[in-house]
C-alpha cells in the first residue's frame, strides 16, 4: 500500500528528462516570469520572442507539465505551481554557479588552492613560523608541509610530490629554479664545560681527536660536516656516532657524549641560554644560504606562484634569530 502511494506521488518523475534541461531554458523561464511577457523576457535576454517561446516549450516538454499559465489577449504570463518549483531551483542553480565562478577565479588568480611545501629536516625549526606567516598572507591557500632529509626532498622534487622546497644547496638533478632566502650558518657545538670550550682557537689535532655526533647519510648537514673535517684533517678518519635526528644530537651533546657539527639555526635557543657553546675551530662558522626551489620542467600553478612571491617578500623574517 505504501509503495503504491509513493509510486502515485513520484511516478511522474520517470517522465522528467533531466538531461534535456539547459541553463538557457531555465533563464528563459526566469526572464518571462520576471517580466510577465514573452516580449519582456526576450528583451532581457537579447533574444527574439519566438526564440524565448521555443526555449520554454522545450523546458515544459522535458518536465512533462506546463510551467506558465498562458494569458488571454494582452494578459500576463504567470508561473504554475510546477513553474514556481522550477524557478526556485533555477535561482539556487544561479547562486551555486556564482559561487563556483568565484572559486574558479580565486584558484586561477592564486587566491585559493593548496600548495605542498617541502622543507629539509634542519628547516623544521623555522617551518611552522613560515607556514603561520603564509597563512596570514594567503588565508585562502592551504599549505601542506612535507619534511625530510636532503635525499628525500630531492626525490620529492623529481617526482613532483612538492610544489616548492626550502633547502640548502640546490640539487643538480632534477634541474630547479632557485631563489636565495637568507643566511644559513653552520658550526661545531659543545657543552659549556668541555675542555675545548672558551679557547680562542681550537687546535686541529685536538678537534679531530674528539667524537662527533652526526646525522644519517643523505643529510645535507652530514655532507657539509664530512667535507669540512676531511679538508681540515686531510682525510683523517674521525670517531663518528650516527643519530637519527637533530634533537637527539643536541641532547647528546648537552649530556657530554661528543661534539656536533650543526646548523646554528638548530641550536639557537641552546646557545642563547648557555646549554651549548660554539667552538672557535678554524674556518668556522661556515656560511651557507637557504634556497627556495622548484622543478623547471613543470610550471608553478597560480597558488604556488603566490606562495613563492610571499616567501621571497618575507626576506627570511621566519629564520631563527630574525627580528619578530
Sine and cosine of phi, psi and omega as CSV:
sin_phi,cos_phi,sin_psi,cos_psi,sin_omega,cos_omega
0.00,0.00,-0.77,0.64,0.01,-1.00
-0.87,0.49,-0.63,0.77,0.00,-1.00
-0.88,0.48,-0.67,0.74,-0.01,-1.00
-0.90,0.43,-0.61,0.80,0.04,-1.00
-0.89,0.47,-0.71,0.71,0.01,-1.00
-0.88,0.48,-0.64,0.77,-0.02,-1.00
-0.91,0.42,-0.62,0.78,0.02,-1.00
-0.91,0.41,-0.66,0.75,-0.05,-1.00
-0.95,0.32,-0.64,0.77,-0.16,-0.99
-0.89,-0.45,0.10,0.99,-0.03,-1.00
-0.87,0.49,-0.55,0.84,-0.02,-1.00
-0.92,0.39,-0.30,0.95,0.04,-1.00
-0.87,0.48,-0.45,0.89,0.03,-1.00
-0.91,0.43,-0.38,0.92,-0.03,-1.00
-1.00,0.06,-0.25,0.97,-0.03,-1.00
-0.97,0.25,0.83,-0.55,0.00,-1.00
-0.99,-0.12,0.99,0.10,-0.06,-1.00
-0.88,0.48,-0.54,0.84,-0.02,-1.00
-0.94,0.33,-0.20,0.98,0.01,-1.00
-1.00,-0.08,-0.10,0.99,-0.04,-1.00
-1.00,0.08,0.73,-0.68,-0.02,-1.00
-0.83,-0.55,0.31,-0.95,0.06,-1.00
-0.90,0.44,-0.59,0.81,0.02,-1.00
-0.87,0.50,-0.66,0.75,0.02,-1.00
-0.90,0.43,-0.71,0.70,-0.01,-1.00
-0.90,0.44,-0.64,0.77,0.00,-1.00
-0.94,0.34,-0.54,0.84,0.08,-1.00
-0.90,0.43,-0.67,0.74,0.03,-1.00
-0.88,0.47,-0.71,0.71,0.01,-1.00
-0.88,0.48,-0.67,0.75,-0.04,-1.00
-0.92,0.40,-0.68,0.74,-0.02,-1.00
-0.94,0.34,-0.67,0.74,0.02,-1.00
-0.90,0.44,-0.58,0.81,-0.02,-1.00
-0.96,0.29,-0.51,0.86,-0.02,-1.00
-0.97,-0.23,-0.17,0.99,0.03,-1.00
0.92,0.39,0.28,0.96,0.04,-1.00
-0.41,-0.91,0.41,-0.91,0.06,-1.00
-0.92,0.39,-0.64,0.77,-0.03,-1.00
-0.91,0.42,-0.69,0.73,0.02,-1.00
-0.91,0.42,-0.66,0.75,0.03,-1.00
-0.90,0.44,-0.64,0.77,0.02,-1.00
-0.90,0.44,-0.64,0.76,0.02,-1.00
-0.90,0.45,-0.67,0.74,0.00,-1.00
-0.86,0.51,-0.63,0.77,-0.10,-0.99
-0.99,-0.13,-0.06,1.00,-0.01,-1.00
0.94,0.33,0.55,0.84,0.01,-1.00
-0.87,-0.50,0.05,-1.00,0.07,-1.00
-1.00,-0.03,0.43,-0.90,0.05,-1.00
-0.82,0.57,-0.67,0.74,0.04,-1.00
-0.87,0.50,-0.62,0.79,0.01,-1.00
-0.90,0.43,-0.67,0.75,0.04,-1.00
-0.90,0.44,-0.71,0.71,0.00,-1.00
-0.86,0.51,-0.65,0.76,0.01,-1.00
-0.90,0.43,-0.66,0.75,0.01,-1.00
-0.89,0.46,-0.70,0.72,-0.03,-1.00
-0.94,0.35,-0.63,0.78,0.03,-1.00
-0.87,0.49,-0.68,0.73,0.02,-1.00
-0.91,0.42,-0.59,0.81,0.02,-1.00
-0.92,0.40,-0.67,0.74,0.02,-1.00
-0.91,0.41,-0.59,0.81,0.05,-1.00
-0.91,0.41,-0.60,0.80,0.01,-1.00
-0.91,0.42,-0.64,0.77,0.01,-1.00
-0.99,0.10,-0.39,0.92,0.01,-1.00
0.99,0.17,0.24,0.97,0.02,-1.00
-0.59,-0.81,0.41,-0.91,0.10,-0.99
-0.93,0.38,0.63,-0.78,0.01,-1.00
-0.93,-0.36,-0.26,0.97,0.01,-1.00
-0.74,-0.67,0.61,-0.79,0.17,-0.99
-0.99,0.16,0.84,-0.54,0.03,-1.00
-0.98,0.21,0.81,-0.58,-0.06,-1.00
-0.99,0.16,0.36,-0.93,0.21,-0.98
-0.93,0.36,-0.08,-1.00,-0.02,-1.00
-0.77,0.63,0.80,-0.60,0.07,-1.00
0.91,0.40,0.24,0.97,0.03,-1.00
-1.00,0.05,0.04,-1.00,-0.03,-1.00
-0.98,-0.21,0.55,-0.83,0.11,-0.99
-0.98,0.20,0.72,-0.69,0.08,-1.00
-0.75,-0.66,0.55,-0.83,-0.03,-1.00
-0.96,0.27,0.57,-0.82,0.15,-0.99
-0.97,0.23,0.06,-1.00,0.06,-1.00
-0.86,0.50,-0.66,0.75,0.06,-1.00
-0.91,0.42,-0.62,0.79,0.02,-1.00
-0.89,0.45,-0.63,0.78,0.04,-1.00
-0.88,0.48,-0.66,0.75,0.01,-1.00
-0.89,0.45,-0.66,0.75,0.00,-1.00
-0.93,0.36,-0.63,0.78,0.04,-1.00
-0.88,0.48,-0.67,0.74,0.02,-1.00
-0.89,0.45,-0.66,0.75,0.04,-1.00
-0.90,0.43,-0.65,0.76,0.00,-1.00
-0.88,0.47,-0.63,0.77,0.03,-1.00
-0.91,0.42,-0.66,0.75,0.03,-1.00
-0.90,0.43,-0.63,0.78,0.02,-1.00
-0.88,0.47,-0.67,0.74,0.00,-1.00
-0.90,0.44,-0.63,0.78,0.03,-1.00
-0.90,0.44,-0.71,0.71,-0.01,-1.00
-0.89,0.45,-0.67,0.74,0.03,-1.00
-0.90,0.44,-0.60,0.80,0.03,-1.00
-0.90,0.43,-0.69,0.72,0.04,-1.00
-0.89,0.45,-0.68,0.73,0.02,-1.00
-0.88,0.48,-0.67,0.75,0.01,-1.00
-0.87,0.50,-0.68,0.73,0.02,-1.00
-0.89,0.46,-0.69,0.73,-0.01,-1.00
-0.91,0.42,-0.67,0.74,0.02,-1.00
-0.89,0.45,-0.69,0.73,0.03,-1.00
-0.89,0.45,-0.65,0.76,0.01,-1.00
-0.89,0.46,-0.67,0.74,0.02,-1.00
-0.92,0.40,-0.72,0.70,-0.05,-1.00
-0.92,0.40,-0.45,0.89,0.01,-1.00
-1.00,-0.09,0.07,1.00,0.02,-1.00
0.98,0.22,0.30,0.95,0.02,-1.00
-1.00,-0.05,-0.11,0.99,0.01,-1.00
-0.47,-0.88,0.25,-0.97,0.00,-1.00
0.76,-0.65,-0.21,-0.98,0.04,-1.00
-0.77,-0.64,0.66,-0.75,0.02,-1.00
-0.78,-0.63,0.78,-0.63,0.07,-1.00
-0.99,-0.11,0.87,-0.49,-0.04,-1.00
-0.95,-0.30,0.88,-0.48,0.07,-1.00
-1.00,-0.01,0.61,-0.79,0.01,-1.00
-0.65,-0.76,0.73,-0.69,0.08,-1.00
-0.91,0.41,0.36,-0.93,-0.13,-0.99
-0.81,0.59,-0.62,0.78,-0.01,-1.00
-0.89,0.46,-0.46,0.89,-0.03,-1.00
-0.98,0.22,-0.10,1.00,-0.01,-1.00
-0.89,0.45,-0.28,0.96,-0.03,-1.00
-0.98,0.19,-0.27,0.96,0.07,-1.00
-0.82,-0.57,-0.17,0.99,-0.05,-1.00
-0.84,0.54,-0.70,0.72,0.01,-1.00
-0.87,0.50,-0.61,0.79,0.02,-1.00
-0.91,0.41,-0.64,0.77,0.03,-1.00
-0.89,0.45,-0.72,0.69,-0.01,-1.00
-0.89,0.46,-0.62,0.79,0.04,-1.00
-0.88,0.47,-0.70,0.71,0.02,-1.00
-0.89,0.45,-0.64,0.77,0.02,-1.00
-0.92,0.38,-0.60,0.80,0.00,-1.00
-0.91,0.41,-0.50,0.87,0.06,-1.00
-0.97,0.24,-0.61,0.79,-0.02,-1.00
-0.98,0.20,-0.54,0.84,-0.05,-1.00
-0.76,-0.65,0.93,0.36,-0.13,-0.99
-0.88,0.47,-0.40,0.92,-0.04,-1.00
-1.00,-0.02,-0.05,1.00,0.01,-1.00
-0.98,-0.22,0.80,-0.60,0.02,-1.00
-1.00,0.03,0.81,-0.59,0.01,-1.00
-0.98,-0.20,0.89,-0.46,0.09,-1.00
-0.99,-0.17,0.83,-0.56,-0.08,-1.00
-0.99,-0.14,0.73,-0.69,0.01,-1.00
-0.77,-0.64,0.89,-0.46,-0.11,-0.99
-0.92,-0.40,0.69,-0.72,0.05,-1.00
-0.24,-0.97,0.12,-0.99,0.04,-1.00
-0.97,0.26,0.02,-1.00,-0.12,-0.99
-0.86,0.51,-0.71,0.70,-0.03,-1.00
-0.89,0.46,-0.67,0.75,0.01,-1.00
-0.90,0.44,-0.66,0.75,-0.03,-1.00
-0.93,0.37,-0.63,0.78,0.06,-1.00
-0.89,0.46,-0.65,0.76,0.05,-1.00
-0.90,0.43,-0.64,0.76,0.04,-1.00
-0.88,0.47,-0.64,0.77,0.03,-1.00
-0.90,0.43,-0.67,0.74,-0.02,-1.00
-0.91,0.42,-0.58,0.82,-0.04,-1.00
-1.00,-0.10,0.13,0.99,0.02,-1.00
0.84,0.54,0.62,0.79,0.09,-1.00
-0.99,0.14,-0.28,0.96,0.06,-1.00
-0.78,-0.62,0.50,-0.87,0.07,-1.00
-1.00,0.09,-0.69,0.73,-0.02,-1.00
-0.72,-0.69,0.42,-0.91,0.03,-1.00
-0.61,-0.80,0.64,-0.77,0.10,-1.00
-0.96,-0.27,0.84,-0.54,-0.07,-1.00
-0.42,-0.91,0.04,-1.00,0.09,-1.00
-0.98,0.19,-0.75,-0.66,-0.04,-1.00
-0.77,0.64,0.83,-0.56,0.02,-1.00
-0.88,0.47,0.56,-0.83,-0.02,-1.00
-0.97,0.25,0.35,-0.94,0.11,-0.99
-0.99,0.17,-0.58,0.81,0.06,-1.00
-0.72,-0.69,0.75,-0.67,-0.04,1.00
-0.94,0.35,0.35,-0.94,0.03,-1.00
-0.93,0.37,0.76,-0.65,-0.06,-1.00
-0.77,-0.64,0.41,-0.91,0.23,-0.97
-1.00,-0.07,0.63,-0.77,-0.09,-1.00
-0.69,-0.72,0.49,-0.87,0.08,-1.00
-0.73,-0.68,0.78,-0.63,0.05,-1.00
-0.94,0.34,0.72,-0.69,-0.06,-1.00
-0.96,-0.26,-0.56,0.83,-0.06,-1.00
0.16,-0.99,0.15,-0.99,-0.05,-1.00
-0.94,0.34,0.50,-0.87,0.01,-1.00
-0.67,-0.75,1.00,0.08,-0.06,-1.00
-0.98,0.18,0.54,-0.84,0.06,-1.00
-0.79,-0.61,0.53,-0.85,0.03,-1.00
-0.36,-0.93,0.00,-1.00,0.04,-1.00
-0.97,-0.24,0.76,-0.65,-0.03,-1.00
-0.88,-0.47,0.44,-0.90,-0.03,-1.00
-0.54,-0.84,0.28,-0.96,0.12,-0.99
-0.93,0.37,0.46,-0.89,-0.09,-1.00
-0.89,0.45,-0.35,0.94,0.00,-1.00
-1.00,-0.10,0.20,0.98,-0.01,-1.00
-0.94,0.35,0.58,-0.82,-0.02,-1.00
-0.84,0.54,-0.47,0.88,-0.02,-1.00
-1.00,0.02,-0.17,0.99,0.00,-1.00
-0.93,0.36,0.66,-0.75,0.06,-1.00
1.00,0.03,-0.15,0.99,0.03,-1.00
-0.94,0.33,0.62,-0.78,0.01,-1.00
-0.90,0.44,-0.56,0.83,0.10,-1.00
-0.46,-0.89,0.84,-0.54,-0.05,-1.00
-0.97,0.23,0.81,-0.59,0.05,-1.00
-0.88,0.47,0.67,-0.74,-0.04,-1.00
-0.85,0.53,-0.74,0.68,-0.01,-1.00
-0.86,0.52,-0.64,0.77,0.01,-1.00
-0.91,0.42,-0.61,0.79,0.00,-1.00
-0.92,0.39,-0.71,0.71,-0.07,-1.00
-0.95,0.32,-0.24,0.97,0.01,-1.00
-1.00,0.08,-0.10,0.99,-0.05,-1.00
-0.99,0.13,0.32,-0.95,0.14,-0.99
-1.00,0.04,0.76,-0.65,0.01,-1.00
-0.95,-0.31,0.69,-0.72,0.08,-1.00
-0.99,-0.17,0.79,-0.62,-0.16,-0.99
-0.66,-0.75,0.38,-0.93,0.10,-1.00
-0.95,0.30,0.13,-0.99,-0.03,-1.00
-0.94,0.34,0.29,-0.96,0.12,-0.99
-0.85,0.53,0.64,-0.77,-0.03,-1.00
0.98,-0.20,-0.26,0.97,0.06,-1.00
-0.98,0.21,0.68,-0.73,0.03,-1.00
-0.89,0.45,-0.61,0.79,0.04,-1.00
-0.90,0.43,-0.63,0.77,0.04,-1.00
-0.88,0.48,-0.68,0.73,0.01,-1.00
-0.89,0.46,-0.72,0.70,-0.02,-1.00
-0.91,0.42,-0.65,0.76,0.03,-1.00
-0.89,0.46,-0.71,0.70,-0.02,-1.00
-0.87,0.48,-0.68,0.73,0.02,-1.00
-0.90,0.44,-0.66,0.75,-0.01,-1.00
-0.90,0.43,-0.75,0.66,-0.04,-1.00
-0.93,0.37,-0.60,0.80,0.05,-1.00
-0.89,0.45,-0.67,0.74,0.00,-1.00
-0.92,0.39,-0.64,0.77,-0.04,-1.00
-0.94,0.34,-0.67,0.75,-0.07,-1.00
-0.98,-0.19,0.11,0.99,0.01,-1.00
0.80,0.60,0.73,0.69,0.07,-1.00
1.00,-0.01,-0.01,1.00,0.00,-1.00
-0.89,0.46,0.71,-0.71,0.01,-1.00
-0.98,0.19,0.73,-0.68,0.02,-1.00
-0.94,-0.35,0.39,-0.92,0.05,-1.00
-0.95,0.30,0.83,-0.56,-0.14,-0.99
-0.75,-0.66,0.74,-0.68,0.11,-0.99
-0.88,-0.47,0.84,-0.55,-0.06,-1.00
-1.00,0.00,0.70,-0.71,0.04,-1.00
-0.75,-0.67,0.37,-0.93,-0.20,-0.98
-1.00,-0.05,-0.05,1.00,-0.01,-1.00
-0.41,-0.91,0.41,-0.91,0.04,-1.00
-0.91,0.42,-0.57,0.82,0.00,-1.00
-0.89,0.45,-0.69,0.73,0.03,-1.00
-0.89,0.45,-0.66,0.75,0.01,-1.00
-0.89,0.46,-0.72,0.70,-0.01,-1.00
-0.86,0.51,-0.75,0.66,-0.02,-1.00
-0.91,0.42,-0.56,0.83,0.01,-1.00
-0.94,0.33,-0.61,0.79,0.07,-1.00
-0.91,0.41,-0.69,0.72,0.03,-1.00
-0.86,0.51,-0.60,0.80,0.00,-1.00
-0.97,0.23,-0.13,0.99,0.06,-1.00
1.00,0.00,0.35,0.94,-0.02,-1.00
-0.99,0.13,-0.20,0.98,0.00,-1.00
0.30,-0.95,-0.10,-0.99,0.06,-1.00
-0.99,-0.17,0.22,-0.98,0.04,-1.00
-0.58,-0.82,0.68,-0.74,0.15,-0.99
-0.99,-0.10,0.91,-0.40,-0.13,-0.99
-0.66,-0.75,0.33,-0.94,0.23,-0.97
-0.89,0.46,0.76,-0.65,0.01,-1.00
-0.93,0.36,-0.29,0.96,0.10,-0.99
-0.92,0.38,-0.45,0.89,-0.01,-1.00
-0.95,0.31,-0.53,0.85,-0.13,-0.99
-0.92,-0.40,0.35,0.94,-0.06,-1.00
-0.83,0.55,-0.73,0.68,-0.03,-1.00
-0.92,0.38,-0.67,0.74,-0.01,-1.00
-0.90,0.44,-0.59,0.80,0.06,-1.00
-0.94,0.35,-0.64,0.77,-0.04,-1.00
-0.90,0.43,-0.63,0.78,-0.06,-1.00
-0.99,-0.12,0.16,0.99,0.13,-0.99
0.98,0.19,0.22,0.98,0.06,-1.00
-0.97,0.24,-0.45,0.89,0.05,-1.00
-0.71,-0.70,0.36,-0.93,0.09,-1.00
-0.74,-0.68,0.44,-0.90,0.12,-0.99
-0.99,0.10,0.61,-0.79,0.11,-0.99
-1.00,-0.04,0.62,-0.78,0.01,-1.00
-1.00,0.08,0.90,0.43,0.01,-1.00
-1.00,0.09,0.41,-0.91,-0.03,-1.00
-0.84,0.54,0.69,-0.73,0.09,-1.00
0.97,0.25,0.18,0.98,-0.02,-1.00
-0.93,-0.38,0.45,-0.89,-0.06,1.00
-0.96,0.27,0.43,-0.90,0.10,-0.99
-1.00,0.02,0.83,-0.55,-0.05,-1.00
-1.00,-0.09,0.89,-0.45,0.11,-0.99
-0.88,-0.47,-0.09,-1.00,0.01,-1.00
-0.75,-0.66,0.47,-0.89,0.20,-0.98
-1.00,0.07,0.61,-0.79,0.02,-1.00
-0.79,-0.61,0.55,-0.83,0.18,-0.98
-0.98,-0.22,0.85,-0.53,-0.11,-0.99
-0.79,-0.61,0.35,-0.94,0.16,-0.99
-0.41,-0.91,0.50,-0.87,-0.03,-1.00
-0.90,0.44,0.61,-0.79,-0.03,-1.00
-1.00,0.06,-0.18,0.98,-0.06,-1.00
-1.00,0.08,0.02,1.00,0.06,-1.00
-0.59,-0.81,0.84,-0.55,-0.02,-1.00
-0.91,0.41,0.54,-0.84,0.05,-1.00
-0.94,0.34,0.63,-0.77,0.09,-1.00
-0.96,0.29,0.26,-0.97,-0.07,-1.00
-0.82,0.57,-0.64,0.77,0.00,-1.00
-0.91,0.41,-0.67,0.74,0.02,-1.00
-0.91,0.42,-0.61,0.80,0.07,-1.00
-0.89,0.47,-0.65,0.76,0.02,-1.00
-0.89,0.45,-0.73,0.69,-0.01,-1.00
-0.90,0.43,-0.66,0.75,0.04,-1.00
-0.84,0.55,-0.73,0.69,0.00,-1.00
-0.89,0.46,-0.63,0.78,0.00,-1.00
-0.93,0.38,-0.63,0.78,0.01,-1.00
-0.90,0.43,-0.70,0.71,0.01,-1.00
-0.89,0.46,-0.64,0.77,-0.03,-1.00
-0.90,0.44,-0.46,0.89,-0.02,-1.00
-0.94,0.34,-0.35,0.94,0.07,-1.00
0.80,0.60,0.68,0.74,0.09,-1.00
0.96,0.26,0.30,0.95,-0.05,-1.00
-0.90,0.44,-0.30,0.96,-0.02,-1.00
-1.00,0.00,-0.15,0.99,-0.05,-1.00
-0.95,0.32,0.54,-0.84,0.04,-1.00
-0.84,0.55,0.72,-0.70,-0.01,-1.00
1.00,-0.02,-0.21,0.98,0.04,-1.00
-0.96,0.27,0.48,-0.88,0.03,-1.00
-0.86,0.51,0.60,-0.80,0.00,-1.00
-0.91,0.41,0.00,0.00,0.00,0.00
